[in-house]
């Protein structure tokens, strides 16, 4: 089973708050804040404040008083009039985001359950064949293959060294059997 990925309809990585411990179930508040471009830290703070105040779970935001100070009056998704076209379109996006967030959280829960019950991981040694193309001057194609392969020098320890020509000078790329460890020198 592959680890799930969050694919929301809008927003970027700097906005998303997908952990239930951080959004406390205030999915509509997360969706609203992402819609208006708020950062994740701000969203987490707003969700924690809503939880502390006992706001309903379908809260979108806290109404602001003078100088932007919160009034602890919470605007709920269910209270919004969506009869206008623009308002309805905006709230459809919020509903889409909430649905994707619920879907993602469900997928994460299933993945974590699977990981707890999955058999232990085994260690495998995998040989990766990499297609390497080089240009050589030769009489025919067979001679070209022989000339290109002459640069490969296998070692008893399983490593191989290839002499690669190119401007300026010759390059040597050494792969020691672990694809992530590469040494390239002039």
Contact map, one row per residue, 1 for C-alpha under 8 A:
111000000000000000000000000000000000000000000000000000000000000000000000000000000000000000000000000000000000001001000000000000000000000000000000000000000000000000000000000000000000000000
111100000000000000000000000000000000000000000000000000000000000000000000000000000000000000000000000000000000001000000000000000000000000000000000000000000000000000000000000000000000000000
111110000000000000000000000000000000000000000000000000000000000000000000000000000000000000000000000000000001001000000000000000000000000000000000000000000000000000000000000000000000000000
011111000000000000000000000000000000000000000000000000000000000000000000000000000000000000000000000000010011001000000000000000000000000000000000000000000000000000000000000000000000000000
001111100000000000000000000000000000000000000000000000000000000000000000000000000000000000000000000000010000000000000000000000000000000000000000000000000000000000000000000000000000000000
000111110000000000000000000000000000000000000000000000000000000000000000000000000000000000000000000110010000000000000000000000000000000000000000000000000000000000000000000000000000000000
000011111000000000000000000000000000000000000000000000000000000000000000000000000000000000000000000100000000000000000000000000000000000000000000000000000000000000000000000000000000000000
000001111110000000000000000000000000000000000000000000000000000000000000000000000000000000000001100110000000000000000000000000000000000000000000000000000000000000000000000000000000000000
000000111110000000000000000000000000000000000000000000000000000000000000000000000000000000001001100100000000000000000000000000000000000000000000000000000000000000000000000000000000000000
000000011111000000000000000000000110000000000000000000000000000000000000000000000000000000000000100000000000000000000000000000000000000000000000000000000000000000000000000000000000000000
000000011111111100000000000000000110100000000000000000000000000000000000000000000000000000000000000000000000000000000000000000000000000000000000000000000000000000000000000000000000000000
000000000111111100000000000000000000000000000000000000000000000000000000000000000000000000000000000000000000000000000000000000000000000000000000000000000000000000000000000000000000000000
000000000011111100000000000000000000000000000000000000000000000000000000000000000000000000000000000000000000000000000000000000000000000000000000000000000000000000000000000000000000000000
000000000011111100000000000000000000001100000000000000000000000000000000000000000000000000000000000000000000000000000000000000000000000000000000000000000000000000000000000000000000000000
000000000011111110000000000000000100111100100000000000000000000000000000000000000000000000000000000000000000000000000000000000000000000000000000000000000000000000000000000000000000000000
000000000011111111000000000001000100001100000000000000000000000000000000000000000000000000000000000000000000000000000000000000000000000000000000000000000000000000000000000000000000000000
000000000000001111100110000001000000000100110000000000000000000000000000000000000000000000000000000000000000000000000000000000000000000000000000000000000000000000000000000000000000000000
000000000000000111110110000000000000000000000000000000000000000000000000000000000000000000000000000010001000000000000000000000000000000000000000000000000000000000000000000000000000000000
000000000000000011111110000000000000000000000000000000000000000000000000000000000000000000000000000000001000000000000000000000000000000000000000000000000000000000000000000000000000000000
000000000000000001111111100000000000000000000000000000000000000000000000000000000000000000000000000000000000000000000000000000000000000000000000000000000000000000000000000000000000000000
000000000000000000111111000000000000000000000000000000000000000000000000000000000000000000000000000000000000000000000000000000000000000000000000000000000000000000000000000000000000000000
000000000000000011111111000000000000000000010011000000000000000000000000000000000000000000000000000000000000000000000000000000000000000000000000000000000000000000000000000000000000000000
000000000000000011111111111001000000000000110011000000000000000000000000000000000000000000000000000000000000000000000000000000000000000000000000000000000000000000000000000000000000000000
000000000000000000011111110000000000000000000011001000000000000000000000000000000000000000000000000000000000000000000000000000000000000000000000000000000000000000000000000000000000000000
000000000000000000010011111000000000000000000000000000001000000000000000000000000000000000000000000000000000000000000000000000000000000000000000000000000000000000000000000000000000000000
000000000000000000000011111111000000000000000010000000001110000000000000000000000000000000000000000000000000000000000000000000000000000000000000000000000000000000000000000000000000000000
000000000000000000000010111111100000000000000000000000001100000000000000000000000000000000000000010010000000000000000000000000000000000000000000000000000000000000000000000000000000000000
000000000000000000000000011111110000000000000000000000001111000000000000000010000000000000000110010000000000000000000000000000000000000000000000000000000000000000000000000000000000000000
000000000000000000000000011111111000000000100010000000000111100000000000000000000000000000000000000000000000000000000000000000000000000000000000000000000000000000000000000000000000000000
000000000000000110000010011111111100000000100010000000000001000000000000000000000000000000000000000000000000000000000000000000000000000000000000000000000000000000000000000000000000000000
000000000000000000000000001111111110000000000000000000000000000000000000000000000000000000000100110000000000000000000000000000000000000000000000000000000000000000000000000000000000000000
000000000000000000000000000111111111000000000000000000000001100000000000000000000000000000000100000000000000000000000000000000000000000000000000000000000000000000000000000000000000000000
000000000000000000000000000011111111111000100000000000000001000000000000000000000000000000000000000000000000000000000000000000000000000000000000000000000000000000000000000000000000000000
000000000110001100000000000001111111111000000000000000000000000000000000000000000000000000000000000000000000000000000000000000000000000000000000000000000000000000000000000000000000000000
000000000110000000000000000000111111110000000000000000000000000000000000000000000000000000000100000000000000000000000000000000000000000000000000000000000000000000000000000000000000000000
000000000000000000000000000000011111110000000000000000000000000000000000000000000000000000000000000000000000000000000000000000000000000000000000000000000000000000000000000000000000000000
000000000010001000000000000000001111111000000000000000000000000000000000000000000000000000000000000000000000000000000000000000000000000000000000000000000000000000000000000000000000000000
000000000000001000000000000000001111111101100000000000000000000000000000000000000000000000000000000000000000000000000000000000000000000000000000000000000000000000000000000000000000000000
000000000000011100000000000000001100111111100000000000000000000000000000000000000000000000000000000000000000000000000000000000000000000000000000000000000000000000000000000000000000000000
000000000000011110000000000000000000011111110000000000000000000000000000000000000000000000000000000000000000000000000000000000000000000000000000000000000000000000000000000000000000000000
000000000000000000000000000000000000001111111000000000000000000000000000000000000000000000000000000000000000000000000000000000000000000000000000000000000000000000000000000000000000000000
000000000000000000000000000000000000011111111100000000000000000000000000000000000000000000000000000000000000000000000000000000000000000000000000000000000000000000000000000000000000000000
000000000000001010000010000011001000011111111110000000000000000000000000000000000000000000000000000000000000000000000000000000000000000000000000000000000000000000000000000000000000000000
000000000000000010000110000000000000000111111111000000000000000000000000000000000000000000000000000000000000000000000000000000000000000000000000000000000000000000000000000000000000000000
000000000000000000000000000000000000000011111111100000000000000000000000000000000000000000000000000000000000000000000000000000000000000000000000000000000000000000000000000000000000000000
000000000000000000000000000000000000000001111111110000000000100000000000000000000000000000000000000000000000000000000000000000000000000000000000000000000000000000000000000000000000000000
000000000000000000000111010011000000000000111111111000000000000000000000000000000000000000000000000000000000000000000000000000000000000000000000000000000000000000000000000000000000000000
000000000000000000000111000000000000000000011111111100000000000000000000000000000000000000000000000000000000000000000000000000000000000000000000000000000000000000000000000000000000000000
000000000000000000000000000000000000000000001111111110000000000000000000000000000000000000000000000000000000000000000000000000000000000000000000000000000000000000000000000000000000000000
000000000000000000000000000000000000000000000111111111100000000000000000000000000000000000000000000000000000000000000000000000000000000000000000000000000000000000000000000000000000000000
000000000000000000000001000000000000000000000011111111100000000000000000000000000000000000000000000000000000000000000000000000000000000000000000000000000000000000000000000000000000000000
000000000000000000000000000000000000000000000001111111100000000000000000000000000000000000000000000000000000000000000000000000000000000000000000000000000000000000000000000000000000000000
000000000000000000000000000000000000000000000000111111100000000000000001000000000000000000000000000000000000000000000000000000000000000000000000000000000000000000000000000000000000000000
000000000000000000000000000000000000000000000000011111110000000000000000000000000000000000000000000000000000000000000000000000000000000000000000000000000000000000000000000000000000000000
000000000000000000000000000000000000000000000000011111111010000000000000010000000000000000000000000000000000000000000000000000000000000000000000000000000000000000000000000000000000000000
000000000000000000000000000000000000000000000000000001111110000000000000010100000000000000000000000000000000000000000000000000000000000000000000000000000000000000000000000000000000000000
000000000000000000000000111100000000000000000000000000111110000000000000000000000000000000000000000000000000000000000000000000000000000000000000000000000000000000000000000000000000000000
000000000000000000000000011110000000000000000000000000011111000000000000000111000000000000000000000000000000000000000000000000000000000000000000000000000000000000000000000000000000000000
000000000000000000000000010110000000000000000000000000111111110000000000011110000000000000000000000000000000000000000000000000000000000000000000000000000000000000000000000000000000000000
000000000000000000000000000111011000000000000000000000000111110000000000011110000000000000000000000000000000000000000000000000000000000000000000000000000000000000000000000000000000000000
000000000000000000000000000010010000000000000100000000000011111000000000011100000000000000000000000000000000000000000000000000000000000000000000000000000000000000000000000000000000000000
000000000000000000000000000000000000000000000000000000000011111100000111111000000000000000000000000000000000000000000000000000000000000000000000000000000000000000000000000000000000000000
000000000000000000000000000000000000000000000000000000000000111110000111111000000000000000000000000000000000000000000000000000000000000000000000000000000000000000000000000000000000000000
000000000000000000000000000000000000000000000000000000000000011111111110000000000000000000000000000000000000000000000000000000000000000000000000000000000000000000000000000000000000000000
000000000000000000000000000000000000000000000000000000000000001111111110000000000000000000000000000000000000000000000000000000000000000000000000000000000000000000000000000000000000000000
000000000000000000000000000000000000000000000000000000000000000111111000000000000000000000000000000000000000000000000000000000000000000000000000000000000000000000000000000000000000000000
000000000000000000000000000000000000000000000000000000000000000111111000000000000000000000000000000000000000000000000000000000000000000000000000000000000000000000000000000000000000000000
000000000000000000000000000000000000000000000000000000000000000111111100000000000000000000000000000000000000000000000000000000000000000000000000000000000000000000000000000000000000000000
000000000000000000000000000000000000000000000000000000000000000111111110000000000000000000000000000000000000000000000000000000000000000000000000000000000000000000000000000000000000000000
000000000000000000000000000000000000000000000000000000000000011110011111100000000000000000000000000000000000000000000000000000000000000000000000000000000000000000000000000000000000000000
000000000000000000000000000000000000000000000000000000000000011110001111100000000000000000000000000000000000000000000000000000000000000000000000000000000000000000000000000000000000000000
000000000000000000000000000000000000000000000000000010000000011000000111110000000000000000000000000000000000000000000000000000000000000000000000000000000000000000000000000000000000000000
000000000000000000000000000000000000000000000000000000000000011000000111111000000000000000000000000000000000000000000000000000000000000000000000000000000000000000000000000000000000000000
000000000000000000000000000000000000000000000000000000110011111000000001111100000000000000000000000000000000000000000000000000000000000000000000000000000000000000000000000000000000000000
000000000000000000000000000000000000000000000000000000000011111000000000111110110000000000000000000000000000000000000000000000000000000000000000000000000000000000000000000000000000000000
000000000000000000000000000000000000000000000000000000010111100000000000011111110000000000000000000000000000000000000000000000000000000000000000000000000000000000000000000000000000000000
000000000000000000000000000100000000000000000000000000000111000000000000001111110000000000000000000000000000000000000000000000000000000000000000000000000000000000000000000000000000000000
000000000000000000000000000000000000000000000000000000000100000000000000000111110000000000000000000000000000000000000000000000000000000000000000000000000000000000000000000000000000000000
000000000000000000000000000000000000000000000000000000000000000000000000001111111000000000000000000000000000000000000000000000000000000000000000000000000000000000000000000000000000000000
000000000000000000000000000000000000000000000000000000000000000000000000001111111100000000000000000000000000000000000000000000000000000000000000000000000000000000000000000000000000000000
000000000000000000000000000000000000000000000000000000000000000000000000000000111111001000000000000000000000000000000000000000000000000000000000000000000000000000000000000000000000000000
000000000000000000000000000000000000000000000000000000000000000000000000000000011111101100100000000000000000000000000000000000000000000000000000000000000000000000000000000000000000000000
000000000000000000000000000000000000000000000000000000000000000000000000000000001111101100000000000000000000000000000000000000000000000000000000000000000000000000000000000000000000000000
000000000000000000000000000000000000000000000000000000000000000000000000000000001111111100000000000000000000000000000000000000000000000000000000000000000000000000000000000000000000000000
000000000000000000000000000000000000000000000000000000000000000000000000000000000111111110000000000000000000000000000000000000000000000000000000000000000000000000000000000000000000000000
000000000000000000000000000000000000000000000000000000000000000000000000000000000001111111000000000000000000000000000000000000000000000000000000000000000000000000000000000000000000000000
000000000000000000000000000000000000000000000000000000000000000000000000000000001111111111100000000000000000000000000000000000000000000000000000000000000000000000000000000000000000000000
000000000000000000000000000000000000000000000000000000000000000000000000000000000111111111110000000000000000000000000000000000000000000000000000000000000000000000000000000000000000000000
000000000000000000000000000000000000000000000000000000000000000000000000000000000000111111111000000000000000000000000000000000000000000000000000000000000000000000000000000000000000000000
000000000000000000000000000000000000000000000000000000000000000000000000000000000000011111111100000000000000000000000000000000000000000000000000000000000000000000000000000000000000000000
000000000000000000000000000000000000000000000000000000000000000000000000000000000100001111111110000000000000000000000000000000000000000000000000000000000000000000000000000000000000000000
000000000000000000000000000000000000000000000000000000000000000000000000000000000000000111111111000000000000000000000000000000000000000000000000000000000000000000000000000000000000000000
000000001000000000000000000000000000000000000000000000000000000000000000000000000000000011111111100000000000000000000000000000000000000000000000000000000000000000000000000000000000000000
000000000000000000000000000100110010000000000000000000000000000000000000000000000000000001111111110000000000000000000000000000000000000000000000000000000000000000000000000000000000000000
000000000000000000000000000100000000000000000000000000000000000000000000000000000000000000111111111000000000000000000000000000000000000000000000000000000000000000000000000000000000000000
000000011000000000000000000000000000000000000000000000000000000000000000000000000000000000011111111100000000000000000000000000000000000000000000000000000000000000000000000000000000000000
000000011100000000000000000000100000000000000000000000000000000000000000000000000000000000001111111110000000000000000000000000000000000000000000000000000000000000000000000000000000000000
000000000000000000000000001100100000000000000000000000000000000000000000000000000000000000000111111111000000000000000000000000000000000000000000000000000000000000000000000000000000000000
000000000000000000000000000000000000000000000000000000000000000000000000000000000000000000000011111111100000000000000000000000000000000000000000000000000000000000000000000000000000000000
000001111000000000000000000000000000000000000000000000000000000000000000000000000000000000000001111111110000000000000000000000000000000000000000000000000000000000000000000000000000000000
000001010000000001000000001000000000000000000000000000000000000000000000000000000000000000000000111111111000000000000000000000000000000000000000000000000000000000000000000000000000000000
000000000000000000000000000000000000000000000000000000000000000000000000000000000000000000000000011111111100000000000000000000000000000000000000000000000000000000000000000000000000000000
000000000000000000000000000000000000000000000000000000000000000000000000000000000000000000000000001111111110000000000000000000000000000000000000000000000000000000000000000000000000000000
000111000000000000000000000000000000000000000000000000000000000000000000000000000000000000000000000111111111000000000000000000000000000000000000000000000000000000000000000000000000000000
000000000000000001100000000000000000000000000000000000000000000000000000000000000000000000000000000011111111100000000000000000000000000000000000000000000000000000000000000000000000000000
000000000000000000000000000000000000000000000000000000000000000000000000000000000000000000000000000001111111110000000000000000000000000000000000000000000000000000000000000000000000000000
000100000000000000000000000000000000000000000000000000000000000000000000000000000000000000000000000000111111111000000000000000000000000000000000000000000000000000000000000000000000000000
001100000000000000000000000000000000000000000000000000000000000000000000000000000000000000000000000000011111111100000000000000000000000000000000000000000000000000000000000000000000000000
000000000000000000000000000000000000000000000000000000000000000000000000000000000000000000000000000000001111111110000000000000000000000000000000000000000000000000000000000000000000000000
000000000000000000000000000000000000000000000000000000000000000000000000000000000000000000000000000000000111111111000000000000000000000000000000000000000000000000000000000000000000000000
111100000000000000000000000000000000000000000000000000000000000000000000000000000000000000000000000000000011111111100000000000000000000000000000000000000000000000000000000000000000000000
000000000000000000000000000000000000000000000000000000000000000000000000000000000000000000000000000000000001111111110000000000000000000000000000000000000000000000000000000000000000000000
000000000000000000000000000000000000000000000000000000000000000000000000000000000000000000000000000000000000111111111000000000000000000000000000000000000000000000000000000000000000000000
100000000000000000000000000000000000000000000000000000000000000000000000000000000000000000000000000000000000011111111100000000000000000000000000000000000000000000000000000000000000000000
000000000000000000000000000000000000000000000000000000000000000000000000000000000000000000000000000000000000001111111100000000000000000000000000000000000000000000000000000000000000000000
000000000000000000000000000000000000000000000000000000000000000000000000000000000000000000000000000000000000000111111100000000000000000000000000000000000000000000000000000000000000000000
000000000000000000000000000000000000000000000000000000000000000000000000000000000000000000000000000000000000000011111110000000000000000000000000000000000000000000000000000000000000000000
000000000000000000000000000000000000000000000000000000000000000000000000000000000000000000000000000000000000000001111111000000000000000000000000000000000000000000000000000000000000000000
000000000000000000000000000000000000000000000000000000000000000000000000000000000000000000000000000000000000000000001111100000000000000000000000000000000000000000000000000000000000000000
000000000000000000000000000000000000000000000000000000000000000000000000000000000000000000000000000000000000000000000111110000000000000000000000000000000000000000000000000000000000000000
000000000000000000000000000000000000000000000000000000000000000000000000000000000000000000000000000000000000000000000011111000000000000000000000000000000000000000000000000000000000000000
000000000000000000000000000000000000000000000000000000000000000000000000000000000000000000000000000000000000000000000001111100000000000000000000000000000000000000000000000000000000000000
000000000000000000000000000000000000000000000000000000000000000000000000000000000000000000000000000000000000000000000000111110000000000000000000000000000000000000000000000000000000000000
000000000000000000000000000000000000000000000000000000000000000000000000000000000000000000000000000000000000000000000000011111000000000000000000000000000000000000000000000000000000000000
000000000000000000000000000000000000000000000000000000000000000000000000000000000000000000000000000000000000000000000000001111100000000000000000000000000000000000000000000000000000000000
000000000000000000000000000000000000000000000000000000000000000000000000000000000000000000000000000000000000000000000000000111110000000000000000000000000000000000000000000000000000000000
000000000000000000000000000000000000000000000000000000000000000000000000000000000000000000000000000000000000000000000000000011111000000000000000000000000000000000000000000000001000000000
000000000000000000000000000000000000000000000000000000000000000000000000000000000000000000000000000000000000000000000000000001111100000000000000000000000000000000000000000000000010000000
000000000000000000000000000000000000000000000000000000000000000000000000000000000000000000000000000000000000000000000000000000111110000000000000000000000000000000000000000000000000000000
000000000000000000000000000000000000000000000000000000000000000000000000000000000000000000000000000000000000000000000000000000011111000000000000000000000000000000000000000000000000000000
000000000000000000000000000000000000000000000000000000000000000000000000000000000000000000000000000000000000000000000000000000001111100000000000000000000000000000000000000000000000000000
000000000000000000000000000000000000000000000000000000000000000000000000000000000000000000000000000000000000000000000000000000000111110000000000000000000000000000000000000000000000000000
000000000000000000000000000000000000000000000000000000000000000000000000000000000000000000000000000000000000000000000000000000000011111000000000000000000000000000000000000000000000000000
000000000000000000000000000000000000000000000000000000000000000000000000000000000000000000000000000000000000000000000000000000000001111100000000000100000000000000010000000000000000000000
000000000000000000000000000000000000000000000000000000000000000000000000000000000000000000000000000000000000000000000000000000000000111110000000000100000000000000000000000000000000000000
000000000000000000000000000000000000000000000000000000000000000000000000000000000000000000000000000000000000000000000000000000000000011111000001001100000000000000000000000000000000000000
000000000000000000000000000000000000000000000000000000000000000000000000000000000000000000000000000000000000000000000000000000000000001111100001000000000000000000000000000000000000000000
000000000000000000000000000000000000000000000000000000000000000000000000000000000000000000000000000000000000000000000000000000000000000111111011001000000000000000000000000000000000000000
000000000000000000000000000000000000000000000000000000000000000000000000000000000000000000000000000000000000000000000000000000000000000011111011000000000000000000000000000000000000000000
000000000000000000000000000000000000000000000000000000000000000000000000000000000000000000000000000000000000000000000000000000000000000001111111000000000000000000000000000000000000000000
000000000000000000000000000000000000000000000000000000000000000000000000000000000000000000000000000000000000000000000000000000000000000001111111100000000000000000000000000000000000000000
000000000000000000000000000000000000000000000000000000000000000000000000000000000000000000000000000000000000000000000000000000000000000000011111110000000000000000000000000000000000000000
000000000000000000000000000000000000000000000000000000000000000000000000000000000000000000000000000000000000000000000000000000000000000001111111111000000000000000000000000000000000000000
000000000000000000000000000000000000000000000000000000000000000000000000000000000000000000000000000000000000000000000000000000000000000111111111111100000000000000000000000000000000000000
000000000000000000000000000000000000000000000000000000000000000000000000000000000000000000000000000000000000000000000000000000000000000000001111111110000000000000000000000000000000000000
000000000000000000000000000000000000000000000000000000000000000000000000000000000000000000000000000000000000000000000000000000000000000000000111111111000000000000000000000000000000000000
000000000000000000000000000000000000000000000000000000000000000000000000000000000000000000000000000000000000000000000000000000000000000101000011111111100000000000000000000000000000000000
000000000000000000000000000000000000000000000000000000000000000000000000000000000000000000000000000000000000000000000000000000000000011100000001111111100000000000000000000000000000000000
000000000000000000000000000000000000000000000000000000000000000000000000000000000000000000000000000000000000000000000000000000000000000000000000111111110000000000000000000000000000000000
000000000000000000000000000000000000000000000000000000000000000000000000000000000000000000000000000000000000000000000000000000000000000000000000011111111000000000000000000000000000000000
000000000000000000000000000000000000000000000000000000000000000000000000000000000000000000000000000000000000000000000000000000000000000000000000001111111000000011110000000000000000000000
000000000000000000000000000000000000000000000000000000000000000000000000000000000000000000000000000000000000000000000000000000000000000000000000000011111100000111100000000000000000000000
000000000000000000000000000000000000000000000000000000000000000000000000000000000000000000000000000000000000000000000000000000000000000000000000000001111110000111000000000000000000000000
000000000000000000000000000000000000000000000000000000000000000000000000000000000000000000000000000000000000000000000000000000000000000000000000000000011111011110000000000000000000000000
000000000000000000000000000000000000000000000000000000000000000000000000000000000000000000000000000000000000000000000000000000000000000000000000000000001111111110000000000000000000000000
000000000000000000000000000000000000000000000000000000000000000000000000000000000000000000000000000000000000000000000000000000000000000000000000000000000111111000000000000000000000000000
000000000000000000000000000000000000000000000000000000000000000000000000000000000000000000000000000000000000000000000000000000000000000000000000000000000011111000000000000000000000000000
000000000000000000000000000000000000000000000000000000000000000000000000000000000000000000000000000000000000000000000000000000000000000000000000000000000111111100000000000000011000000000
000000000000000000000000000000000000000000000000000000000000000000000000000000000000000000000000000000000000000000000000000000000000000000000000000000000111111110000000000001111000000000
000000000000000000000000000000000000000000000000000000000000000000000000000000000000000000000000000000000000000000000000000000000000000000000000000000011110011111000000000001110000000000
000000000000000000000000000000000000000000000000000000000000000000000000000000000000000000000000000000000000000000000000000000000000000000000000000000111110001111100000000111100000000000
000000000000000000000000000000000000000000000000000000000000000000000000000000000000000000000000000000000000000000000000000000000000000000000000000000111000000111110000000111000000000000
000000000000000000000000000000000000000000000000000000000000000000000000000000000000000000000000000000000000000000000000000000000000000000000000000000110000000011111000011110000000000000
000000000000000000000000000000000000000000000000000000000000000000000000000000000000000000000000000000000000000000000000000000000000010000000000000000100000000001111100011110000000000000
000000000000000000000000000000000000000000000000000000000000000000000000000000000000000000000000000000000000000000000000000000000000000000000000000000000000000000111110111000000000000000
000000000000000000000000000000000000000000000000000000000000000000000000000000000000000000000000000000000000000000000000000000000000000000000000000000000000000000011111111000000000000000
000000000000000000000000000000000000000000000000000000000000000000000000000000000000000000000000000000000000000000000000000000000000000000000000000000000000000000001111110000000000000000
000000000000000000000000000000000000000000000000000000000000000000000000000000000000000000000000000000000000000000000000000000000000000000000000000000000000000000000111110000000000000000
000000000000000000000000000000000000000000000000000000000000000000000000000000000000000000000000000000000000000000000000000000000000000000000000000000000000000000001111111000000000000001
000000000000000000000000000000000000000000000000000000000000000000000000000000000000000000000000000000000000000000000000000000000000000000000000000000000000000000111111111100000000000001
000000000000000000000000000000000000000000000000000000000000000000000000000000000000000000000000000000000000000000000000000000000000000000000000000000000000000000111100111110000000000111
000000000000000000000000000000000000000000000000000000000000000000000000000000000000000000000000000000000000000000000000000000000000000000000000000000000000000011110000011111000000000111
000000000000000000000000000000000000000000000000000000000000000000000000000000000000000000000000000000000000000000000000000000000000000000000000000000000000000011110000001111100000011110
000000000000000000000000000000000000000000000000000000000000000000000000000000000000000000000000000000000000000000000000000000000000000000000000000000000000001111000000000111110000011100
000000000000000000000000000000000000000000000000000000000000000000000000000000000000000000000000000000000000000000000000000000000000000000000000000000000000001110000000000011111110111000
000000000000000000000000000000000000000000000000000000000000000000000000000000000000000000000000000000000000000000000000000000000000000000000000000000000000011100000000000001111110110000
000000000000000000000000000000000000000000000000000000000000000000000000000000000000000000000000000000000000000000000000000000100000000000000000000000000000011000000000000000111110000000
000000000000000000000000000000000000000000000000000000000000000000000000000000000000000000000000000000000000000000000000000000000000000000000000000000000000000000000000000000111111100000
000000000000000000000000000000000000000000000000000000000000000000000000000000000000000000000000000000000000000000000000000000010000000000000000000000000000000000000000000000111111110000
000000000000000000000000000000000000000000000000000000000000000000000000000000000000000000000000000000000000000000000000000000000000000000000000000000000000000000000000000000000111110000
000000000000000000000000000000000000000000000000000000000000000000000000000000000000000000000000000000000000000000000000000000000000000000000000000000000000000000000000000000110111111000
000000000000000000000000000000000000000000000000000000000000000000000000000000000000000000000000000000000000000000000000000000000000000000000000000000000000000000000000000011110011111100
000000000000000000000000000000000000000000000000000000000000000000000000000000000000000000000000000000000000000000000000000000000000000000000000000000000000000000000000000011100000111110
000000000000000000000000000000000000000000000000000000000000000000000000000000000000000000000000000000000000000000000000000000000000000000000000000000000000000000000000001111000000011111
000000000000000000000000000000000000000000000000000000000000000000000000000000000000000000000000000000000000000000000000000000000000000000000000000000000000000000000000001110000000001111
000000000000000000000000000000000000000000000000000000000000000000000000000000000000000000000000000000000000000000000000000000000000000000000000000000000000000000000000111100000000000111
